[in-house]
Amino acid sequence: MKNINNLIVCGDSFTEGHEMGETASWAHWTADSLNLKLINLASGGMSNEWISLQTISFLQKNPHLWNNSVVIIAWTEMMRQMIHFDDMGGKIGKWIWSAQPNDFISDDCGEDTPGYWIYNNKNALYPFFSDLNWALMKTYQSMLMVKTFCDAKGIPYMFFDAVNDNKLYFENEKVYIRDYKFEKEEFNLDSSLDFVKNIVDIDMVNLLFDERYVDVDGTPILQFIHKWGDERYCEGNSGHTNVIGAKEVSKYIVKHYERIYNK
């Protein structure tokens, strides 16, 4: 595309770079390959709701970037749900946190994090953060907000998944989702509230997962780096892409970008 100077990205630790920093992020090498200035809004551990609001608020405040930027979002784990935490003036202070399944099974976050409070009050909090259908609805809502904003402002964009496959598959009158081993499991939409089913349906899936929703060799990043049983893509970065892995992921993102926008 002509007149594109900036790459604006958002996501979780896979986009931020985790422990190794920016060179372990696909975004760094994508910007380098496309000769674009990188604006990285990502933050590790954040939810899809946070990613959506972070992206839209930044774009809304910077209209001078609309005509010369492309937005690429790497969506995260659908079960992460954004919460605001306030320990009422104690040592932790105010936090934005993503309540996630691991918070309910492990207390290894430490006493100075909201995760410690979630684990120690898990019996009371679990019913509020356990519904997969509700979490998927909030993820789709988050995606729709970014998509609608970018379409309205004429901003080119691409989406893909970092942690899990967020797409529902409607086949033979049944609904499936792909798990962490990338095997299809039946997904029970019938157990959802009507409010959820009005949003999470085949029409929404077809709207969101169009040609601008791409993949990394058919998988999210997390599955890709383990796909061939080759740990060289994540060695030294605690299950996230290292520099080698980030470069490989970037090749797929650049390929899709060229296919969609430089036809």
GUKEKOL-100621 format. One record per residue (C-alpha): residue in three letters; x, y, z. Coordinates in nm, 3 decimals, padded with zeros to 5 digits. Example, Ala and Ser with C-alpha at 12.3 -4.5 7.8 and 13.67 -1.06 7.14 Angstrom:
2
<rest=Ala&east=01.230&north=-00.450&up=00.780>
<rest=Ser&east=01.367&north=-00.106&up=00.714>
***
This chain:
263
<rest=Met&east=00.000&north=00.000&up=00.000>
<rest=Lys&east=00.111&north=00.351&up=-00.074>
<rest=Asn&east=00.148&north=00.614&up=00.198>
<rest=Ile&east=00.163&north=00.362&up=00.484>
<rest=Asn&east=00.439&north=00.463&up=00.725>
<rest=Asn&east=00.334&north=00.314&up=01.059>
<rest=Leu&east=00.255&north=-00.031&up=01.196>
<rest=Ile&east=00.028&north=-00.009&up=01.501>
<rest=Val&east=00.004&north=-00.335&up=01.693>
<rest=Cys&east=-00.161&north=-00.458&up=02.011>
<rest=Gly&east=-00.184&north=-00.787&up=02.194>
<rest=Asp&east=-00.045&north=-00.971&up=02.493>
<rest=Ser&east=00.307&north=-01.094&up=02.581>
<rest=Phe&east=00.352&north=-01.258&up=02.239>
<rest=Thr&east=00.326&north=-00.911&up=02.086>
<rest=Glu&east=00.511&north=-00.727&up=02.363>
<rest=Gly&east=00.804&north=-00.971&up=02.347>
<rest=His&east=00.782&north=-01.125&up=02.698>
<rest=Glu&east=01.112&north=-01.161&up=02.887>
<rest=Met&east=01.337&north=-01.106&up=02.584>
<rest=Gly&east=01.183&north=-00.776&up=02.484>
<rest=Glu&east=01.094&north=-00.629&up=02.146>
<rest=Thr&east=01.318&north=-00.847&up=01.927>
<rest=Ala&east=01.122&north=-01.152&up=02.047>
<rest=Ser&east=00.800&north=-01.002&up=01.908>
<rest=Trp&east=00.663&north=-01.075&up=01.562>
<rest=Ala&east=00.577&north=-00.703&up=01.545>
<rest=His&east=00.941&north=-00.592&up=01.552>
<rest=Trp&east=01.036&north=-00.803&up=01.251>
<rest=Thr&east=00.713&north=-00.730&up=01.064>
<rest=Ala&east=00.777&north=-00.357&up=01.089>
<rest=Asp&east=01.138&north=-00.415&up=00.986>
<rest=Ser&east=01.036&north=-00.623&up=00.680>
<rest=Leu&east=00.775&north=-00.370&up=00.569>
<rest=Asn&east=01.000&north=-00.071&up=00.647>
<rest=Leu&east=00.741&north=00.081&up=00.881>
<rest=Lys&east=00.770&north=00.265&up=01.212>
<rest=Leu&east=00.645&north=00.039&up=01.490>
<rest=Ile&east=00.397&north=00.160&up=01.751>
<rest=Asn&east=00.355&north=-00.129&up=01.995>
<rest=Leu&east=00.063&north=-00.093&up=02.240>
<rest=Ala&east=00.079&north=-00.450&up=02.374>
<rest=Ser&east=00.109&north=-00.558&up=02.736>
<rest=Gly&east=00.164&north=-00.908&up=02.872>
<rest=Gly&east=-00.125&north=-01.089&up=03.037>
<rest=Met&east=-00.397&north=-00.855&up=02.914>
<rest=Ser&east=-00.741&north=-00.963&up=02.791>
<rest=Asn&east=-00.908&north=-00.917&up=02.454>
<rest=Glu&east=-01.130&north=-00.649&up=02.605>
<rest=Trp&east=-00.821&north=-00.456&up=02.716>
<rest=Ile&east=-00.657&north=-00.504&up=02.375>
<rest=Ser&east=-00.965&north=-00.366&up=02.201>
<rest=Leu&east=-01.002&north=-00.062&up=02.427>
<rest=Gln&east=-00.628&north=00.011&up=02.423>
<rest=Thr&east=-00.626&north=00.008&up=02.042>
<rest=Ile&east=-00.940&north=00.216&up=01.993>
<rest=Ser&east=-00.851&north=00.476&up=02.254>
<rest=Phe&east=-00.507&north=00.523&up=02.098>
<rest=Leu&east=-00.649&north=00.556&up=01.748>
<rest=Gln&east=-00.921&north=00.796&up=01.862>
<rest=Lys&east=-00.661&north=01.024&up=02.020>
<rest=Asn&east=-00.431&north=01.014&up=01.716>
<rest=Pro&east=-00.642&north=01.083&up=01.405>
<rest=His&east=-00.330&north=01.203&up=01.221>
<rest=Leu&east=-00.228&north=00.835&up=01.200>
<rest=Trp&east=-00.543&north=00.709&up=01.031>
<rest=Asn&east=-00.432&north=00.775&up=00.674>
<rest=Asn&east=-00.075&north=00.646&up=00.702>
<rest=Ser&east=-00.095&north=00.340&up=00.929>
<rest=Val&east=-00.191&north=-00.025&up=00.930>
<rest=Val&east=-00.325&north=-00.193&up=01.244>
<rest=Ile&east=-00.245&north=-00.556&up=01.326>
<rest=Ile&east=-00.391&north=-00.723&up=01.634>
<rest=Ala&east=-00.281&north=-01.056&up=01.784>
<rest=Trp&east=-00.579&north=-01.160&up=01.998>
<rest=Thr&east=-00.521&north=-01.353&up=02.318>
<rest=Glu&east=-00.679&north=-01.624&up=02.535>
<rest=Met&east=-01.057&north=-01.584&up=02.530>
<rest=Met&east=-01.099&north=-01.677&up=02.898>
<rest=Arg&east=-00.901&north=-01.377&up=03.020>
<rest=Gln&east=-01.149&north=-01.123&up=03.151>
<rest=Met&east=-01.050&north=-00.767&up=03.236>
<rest=Ile&east=-01.112&north=-00.652&up=03.591>
<rest=His&east=-01.021&north=-00.346&up=03.794>
<rest=Phe&east=-00.858&north=-00.419&up=04.130>
<rest=Asp&east=-00.827&north=-00.181&up=04.423>
<rest=Asp&east=-00.696&north=-00.300&up=04.761>
<rest=Met&east=-00.835&north=00.016&up=04.920>
<rest=Gly&east=-00.510&north=00.198&up=04.981>
<rest=Gly&east=-00.287&north=-00.096&up=05.066>
<rest=Lys&east=00.056&north=-00.180&up=04.927>
<rest=Ile&east=-00.070&north=-00.306&up=04.591>
<rest=Gly&east=-00.275&north=-00.005&up=04.485>
<rest=Lys&east=-00.495&north=00.003&up=04.174>
<rest=Trp&east=-00.446&north=-00.253&up=03.897>
<rest=Ile&east=-00.597&north=-00.354&up=03.567>
<rest=Trp&east=-00.582&north=-00.733&up=03.574>
<rest=Ser&east=-00.704&north=-01.018&up=03.359>
<rest=Ala&east=-00.876&north=-01.284&up=03.566>
<rest=Gln&east=-00.793&north=-01.614&up=03.400>
<rest=Pro&east=-00.821&north=-01.988&up=03.471>
<rest=Asn&east=-00.471&north=-02.016&up=03.615>
<rest=Asp&east=-00.562&north=-01.768&up=03.889>
<rest=Phe&east=-00.808&north=-02.023&up=04.029>
<rest=Ile&east=-00.569&north=-02.319&up=04.036>
<rest=Ser&east=-00.238&north=-02.163&up=04.141>
<rest=Asp&east=-00.127&north=-01.901&up=04.392>
<rest=Asp&east=00.217&north=-01.848&up=04.236>
<rest=Cys&east=00.139&north=-01.489&up=04.136>
<rest=Gly&east=00.262&north=-01.359&up=04.470>
<rest=Glu&east=00.096&north=-01.161&up=04.746>
<rest=Asp&east=00.154&north=-00.829&up=04.569>
<rest=Thr&east=-00.077&north=-00.909&up=04.277>
<rest=Pro&east=-00.456&north=-00.935&up=04.230>
<rest=Gly&east=-00.404&north=-01.300&up=04.131>
<rest=Tyr&east=-00.327&north=-01.380&up=04.494>
<rest=Trp&east=-00.664&north=-01.235&up=04.599>
<rest=Ile&east=-00.847&north=-01.430&up=04.329>
<rest=Tyr&east=-00.690&north=-01.760&up=04.434>
<rest=Asn&east=-00.763&north=-01.705&up=04.802>
<rest=Asn&east=-01.126&north=-01.616&up=04.727>
<rest=Lys&east=-01.172&north=-01.860&up=04.439>
<rest=Asn&east=-01.486&north=-02.029&up=04.571>
<rest=Ala&east=-01.673&north=-01.699&up=04.572>
<rest=Leu&east=-01.525&north=-01.563&up=04.247>
<rest=Tyr&east=-01.525&north=-01.873&up=04.024>
<rest=Pro&east=-01.892&north=-01.844&up=03.917>
<rest=Phe&east=-01.820&north=-01.496&up=03.781>
<rest=Phe&east=-01.529&north=-01.605&up=03.558>
<rest=Ser&east=-01.602&north=-01.965&up=03.456>
<rest=Asp&east=-01.836&north=-01.941&up=03.157>
<rest=Leu&east=-01.663&north=-02.008&up=02.826>
<rest=Asn&east=-01.959&north=-01.891&up=02.619>
<rest=Trp&east=-01.970&north=-01.556&up=02.797>
<rest=Ala&east=-01.594&north=-01.514&up=02.757>
<rest=Leu&east=-01.617&north=-01.588&up=02.384>
<rest=Met&east=-01.900&north=-01.337&up=02.348>
<rest=Lys&east=-01.684&north=-01.066&up=02.509>
<rest=Thr&east=-01.395&north=-01.159&up=02.279>
<rest=Tyr&east=-01.617&north=-01.128&up=01.971>
<rest=Gln&east=-01.751&north=-00.798&up=02.098>
<rest=Ser&east=-01.392&north=-00.674&up=02.141>
<rest=Met&east=-01.297&north=-00.780&up=01.789>
<rest=Leu&east=-01.609&north=-00.619&up=01.646>
<rest=Met&east=-01.530&north=-00.286&up=01.811>
<rest=Val&east=-01.183&north=-00.265&up=01.654>
<rest=Lys&east=-01.308&north=-00.388&up=01.317>
<rest=Thr&east=-01.594&north=-00.138&up=01.312>
<rest=Phe&east=-01.370&north=00.152&up=01.413>
<rest=Cys&east=-01.106&north=00.073&up=01.151>
<rest=Asp&east=-01.366&north=00.023&up=00.878>
<rest=Ala&east=-01.534&north=00.353&up=00.967>
<rest=Lys&east=-01.207&north=00.546&up=00.959>
<rest=Gly&east=-01.066&north=00.370&up=00.653>
<rest=Ile&east=-00.773&north=00.222&up=00.846>
<rest=Pro&east=-00.630&north=-00.101&up=00.696>
<rest=Tyr&east=-00.603&north=-00.383&up=00.950>
<rest=Met&east=-00.538&north=-00.752&up=01.006>
<rest=Phe&east=-00.624&north=-00.985&up=01.295>
<rest=Phe&east=-00.478&north=-01.318&up=01.404>
<rest=Asp&east=-00.464&north=-01.535&up=01.717>
<rest=Ala&east=-00.173&north=-01.553&up=01.959>
<rest=Val&east=-00.280&north=-01.813&up=02.217>
<rest=Asn&east=-00.589&north=-02.008&up=02.112>
<rest=Asp&east=-00.812&north=-02.035&up=01.807>
<rest=Asn&east=-01.098&north=-01.794&up=01.878>
<rest=Lys&east=-01.309&north=-01.910&up=01.585>
<rest=Leu&east=-01.620&north=-02.127&up=01.614>
<rest=Tyr&east=-01.676&north=-02.384&up=01.340>
<rest=Phe&east=-02.032&north=-02.460&up=01.230>
<rest=Glu&east=-02.047&north=-02.801&up=01.065>
<rest=Asn&east=-02.335&north=-03.047&up=01.011>
<rest=Glu&east=-02.565&north=-02.860&up=01.249>
<rest=Lys&east=-02.304&north=-02.877&up=01.527>
<rest=Val&east=-02.064&north=-02.619&up=01.664>
<rest=Tyr&east=-01.694&north=-02.686&up=01.731>
<rest=Ile&east=-01.393&north=-02.505&up=01.871>
<rest=Arg&east=-01.028&north=-02.608&up=01.841>
<rest=Asp&east=-00.853&north=-02.679&up=02.172>
<rest=Tyr&east=-00.489&north=-02.628&up=02.272>
<rest=Lys&east=-00.389&north=-02.948&up=02.093>
<rest=Phe&east=-00.570&north=-02.807&up=01.791>
<rest=Glu&east=-00.831&north=-03.082&up=01.793>
<rest=Lys&east=-01.197&north=-02.994&up=01.741>
<rest=Glu&east=-01.423&north=-03.018&up=02.044>
<rest=Glu&east=-01.799&north=-02.975&up=02.037>
<rest=Phe&east=-01.905&north=-02.636&up=02.172>
<rest=Asn&east=-02.243&north=-02.617&up=02.344>
<rest=Leu&east=-02.406&north=-02.289&up=02.246>
<rest=Asp&east=-02.746&north=-02.419&up=02.361>
<rest=Ser&east=-02.641&north=-02.372&up=02.723>
<rest=Ser&east=-02.586&north=-01.998&up=02.669>
<rest=Leu&east=-02.815&north=-01.714&up=02.757>
<rest=Asp&east=-03.014&north=-01.583&up=02.462>
<rest=Phe&east=-02.817&north=-01.258&up=02.499>
<rest=Val&east=-02.496&north=-01.452&up=02.427>
<rest=Lys&east=-02.643&north=-01.657&up=02.141>
<rest=Asn&east=-02.760&north=-01.338&up=01.969>
<rest=Ile&east=-02.394&north=-01.232&up=01.942>
<rest=Val&east=-02.205&north=-01.561&up=01.915>
<rest=Asp&east=-02.355&north=-01.709&up=01.600>
<rest=Ile&east=-02.257&north=-01.804&up=01.247>
<rest=Asp&east=-02.329&north=-01.456&up=01.112>
<rest=Met&east=-02.088&north=-01.299&up=01.360>
<rest=Val&east=-01.823&north=-01.560&up=01.284>
<rest=Asn&east=-01.854&north=-01.494&up=00.910>
<rest=Leu&east=-01.831&north=-01.120&up=00.970>
<rest=Leu&east=-01.524&north=-01.131&up=01.195>
<rest=Phe&east=-01.326&north=-01.412&up=01.036>
<rest=Asp&east=-01.296&north=-01.274&up=00.684>
<rest=Glu&east=-00.981&north=-01.255&up=00.471>
<rest=Arg&east=-00.824&north=-01.005&up=00.710>
<rest=Tyr&east=-00.832&north=-01.260&up=00.992>
<rest=Val&east=-00.516&north=-01.454&up=00.911>
<rest=Asp&east=-00.308&north=-01.732&up=01.070>
<rest=Val&east=00.046&north=-01.850&up=01.127>
<rest=Asp&east=00.077&north=-02.164&up=00.915>
<rest=Gly&east=-00.279&north=-02.257&up=01.008>
<rest=Thr&east=-00.240&north=-02.200&up=01.382>
<rest=Pro&east=-00.211&north=-01.931&up=01.651>
<rest=Ile&east=00.144&north=-01.839&up=01.759>
<rest=Leu&east=00.141&north=-02.068&up=02.064>
<rest=Gln&east=00.063&north=-02.377&up=01.861>
<rest=Phe&east=00.299&north=-02.276&up=01.581>
<rest=Ile&east=00.610&north=-02.261&up=01.799>
<rest=His&east=00.545&north=-02.616&up=01.922>
<rest=Lys&east=00.396&north=-02.751&up=01.599>
<rest=Trp&east=00.697&north=-02.944&up=01.482>
<rest=Gly&east=00.827&north=-03.037&up=01.828>
<rest=Asp&east=01.113&north=-02.794&up=01.771>
<rest=Glu&east=01.182&north=-02.584&up=02.081>
<rest=Arg&east=01.430&north=-02.358&up=01.901>
<rest=Tyr&east=01.145&north=-02.113&up=01.830>
<rest=Cys&east=01.089&north=-02.044&up=02.203>
<rest=Glu&east=01.410&north=-02.146&up=02.377>
<rest=Gly&east=01.509&north=-01.889&up=02.638>
<rest=Asn&east=01.178&north=-01.702&up=02.647>
<rest=Ser&east=00.951&north=-01.913&up=02.871>
<rest=Gly&east=00.717&north=-02.062&up=02.611>
<rest=His&east=00.703&north=-01.748&up=02.397>
<rest=Thr&east=00.874&north=-01.677&up=02.070>
<rest=Asn&east=01.242&north=-01.595&up=02.090>
<rest=Val&east=01.414&north=-01.399&up=01.812>
<rest=Ile&east=01.416&north=-01.703&up=01.581>
<rest=Gly&east=01.049&north=-01.774&up=01.644>
<rest=Ala&east=00.947&north=-01.410&up=01.610>
<rest=Lys&east=01.115&north=-01.390&up=01.271>
<rest=Glu&east=00.933&north=-01.704&up=01.155>
<rest=Val&east=00.594&north=-01.577&up=01.272>
<rest=Ser&east=00.664&north=-01.244&up=01.104>
<rest=Lys&east=00.719&north=-01.414&up=00.768>
<rest=Tyr&east=00.359&north=-01.540&up=00.771>
<rest=Ile&east=00.218&north=-01.203&up=00.877>
<rest=Val&east=00.410&north=-01.023&up=00.604>
<rest=Lys&east=00.294&north=-01.282&up=00.349>
<rest=His&east=-00.070&north=-01.224&up=00.440>
<rest=Tyr&east=-00.021&north=-00.847&up=00.441>
<rest=Glu&east=00.124&north=-00.857&up=00.091>
<rest=Arg&east=-00.159&north=-01.085&up=-00.025>
<rest=Ile&east=-00.432&north=-00.861&up=00.110>
<rest=Tyr&east=-00.298&north=-00.511&up=00.060>
<rest=Asn&east=-00.037&north=-00.531&up=-00.214>
<rest=Lys&east=-00.233&north=-00.727&up=-00.472>
***
